[in-house]
Amino acid sequence: MFQRVLDLQLRVLGQDDPDVLRGCSNLANYLGGLGRHAQAAELSAHVLYFKERVLGPEHRDSLRCSGNLALWMGQQGQYAQAAQWLQRILDATRTRFSAAGI
């Protein structure tokens, strides 16, 4: 059911619509919760691509998607790739805080 709603949103609103991306992210988290980590990682990577394209790579929503992708990669035993995503998040967070003088 959820997949059908998401497919309809994709057709009507397009791949980079914020509601569609939120729905895709929710579906990825649901799939991951079911143990379907490879599908969750694939969908998270899709969401991340569009979030970065629309919002930029250092936007908090893009970083949140990066964290989700790292989680699902780690769940599949892809620890090196997960660590790279987590390092990217840490670096972007440090940049944001230092730019704010924190």
C-alpha positions in Angstrom: 0.0 0.0 0.0 2.7 2.4 1.0 4.6 1.7 -2.2 1.5 2.4 -4.3 1.1 5.8 -2.6 4.7 6.6 -3.1 4.6 5.6 -6.8 1.6 7.9 -7.3 3.4 10.7 -5.6 6.5 10.1 -7.8 4.4 10.3 -11.0 2.4 13.4 -9.9 5.0 15.4 -7.9 8.4 14.3 -9.3 11.5 12.7 -7.8 12.8 15.8 -6.1 9.6 16.9 -4.4 10.2 17.1 -0.6 7.2 15.0 0.3 8.2 12.3 -2.1 11.7 12.3 -0.7 10.3 12.1 2.8 8.1 9.2 1.8 11.1 7.4 0.2 13.1 7.9 3.3 10.3 6.6 5.4 10.0 3.5 3.2 13.8 2.9 3.4 13.6 3.0 7.2 10.6 0.6 7.1 12.5 -1.8 4.8 15.5 -1.6 7.0 13.4 -2.3 10.0 12.2 -5.5 8.3 15.8 -6.6 7.8 15.9 -5.7 4.1 19.1 -3.7 4.5 20.2 -3.8 0.9 16.9 -2.3 -0.3 17.0 0.3 2.5 20.5 1.3 1.5 19.6 1.6 -2.2 16.6 3.7 -1.5 18.5 5.8 1.0 21.2 6.5 -1.7 18.5 7.5 -4.1 17.0 10.0 -1.5 20.5 11.3 -0.7 21.2 12.0 -4.4 18.1 14.2 -4.7 18.5 15.8 -1.3 22.0 16.9 -2.1 21.0 18.1 -5.5 18.2 20.2 -4.2 19.4 21.2 -0.7 23.2 20.8 -1.0 25.5 18.2 0.6 25.9 20.0 3.9 22.2 20.6 4.6 20.9 18.9 7.7 18.4 16.8 5.8 21.2 15.6 3.4 23.4 14.8 6.4 20.5 12.9 8.0 20.1 10.9 4.8 23.8 10.2 4.9 23.5 8.8 8.4 20.7 6.6 7.3 22.7 5.3 4.4 25.7 4.6 6.8 23.4 2.7 9.1 22.1 0.4 6.3 25.5 -0.1 4.9 26.8 -1.1 8.4 23.9 -3.5 8.8 25.1 -5.2 5.7 28.7 -5.5 7.0 30.0 -2.7 4.7 31.8 -1.1 7.6 34.4 0.8 5.6 31.8 2.5 3.4 29.6 3.2 6.5 32.6 4.8 8.2 33.3 7.0 5.2 29.7 8.3 5.3 29.9 8.9 9.0 33.3 10.8 8.6 31.7 12.9 5.9 28.9 13.8 8.3 31.4 14.7 11.1 33.4 16.8 8.7 30.4 18.7 7.5 29.1 19.2 11.1 32.5 20.6 12.2 32.5 23.0 9.2 29.0 24.2 10.0 29.9 24.8 13.7 33.2 26.5 13.0 31.5 28.8 10.5 29.0 29.7 13.2 31.9 30.4 15.6 31.0 27.5 17.9 
